[in-house]
Amino acid sequence: MKADIGRGLVLEAAGRHEEASAAFEAALGALTNDGTALYNRGLAFVNFEPWDRAVSDLRRAIDLTPSLVEAQNALAWAAGV
């Protein structure tokens, strides 16, 4: 849900990346095809280094929302690490 996305954004900004990824996971339970939620979870994964999950989420976010330039940039960075 959108509340979980908001909670995830607050946690991510506070540097609590694993908790943020859990909040985005909860949001994706209801919003399985939400490119923005996938992008945000991908960023959370990038910040605590489960790279394969980050890359997977970012690719799916781009598939769902091709105009999400931030996801394209994050994918280029995460895939190059």
N, C-alpha and C positions, 0 to 999 in steps of 0.2 A: 504494500500500500504506500501511498504518498507519504504518510507519516514516518514509515520506516526509512524512506529515502532521505527525508529531512534529518532523522536521527543519525543515519549513516554519514551524512555530510558534516554534521557537528562533530561526530566521533573522528572522522577522517581529519578534519581541521585541527583537532586536539592531538593528533598523532597516535590515536588509538586504532590502528589499521585493522587488526584482527577483529575487533569488535565492530568496526565499520563494515567490514566484509560480511559479518553475520547479519547486520541490519539490512544490507542490500540483498542478501540471500532471502531474508524474510519478505522483502518487497517483491522479489522475483517470484515468490510463491504465488502471488496474485497477479503479477504483471509479467508473465513469462516472455512476452515479446516486446518488452520496453527497452529500446536501445540505450536510453539515458541511464537506466538502472544498471544495465550490463556494463556500460562505460564506467560508471562510478565504482562498481564492484571490481572491475578490472584494474582501476587505479589503486584501489585498496590493496589488491593482491600484489601489484608492482611494488608497493611500499613495504611489504614484508616478505617479498621474494618467492612466492610460488609462481614462477615465471610462466609455466605451461598453462596454468589456470588464467593468468592475466591475459596472455596472448589469445586464448580461446574466447574469453569474454569480449575482448576488444574486437576480434574478428567478427563475432556474432553481432555486436553492437553496430558495426559498420554495415553488415549485411542488412540489418533491420532499418538503419537510419544512415544512408550513404552520405547525407549532408553533415554528419557529425564530425567535423574537421578535427576536433579535439581528440576523438577516438583514433583517427588516422595517425595523428602525431604521436599519441601515446603508444600505439601499436608499433610504429617505426622505431621508437626508442626501446620498447620492451623486447622486440624481436632482435634488436642489435646488441643486447646486453649479453 
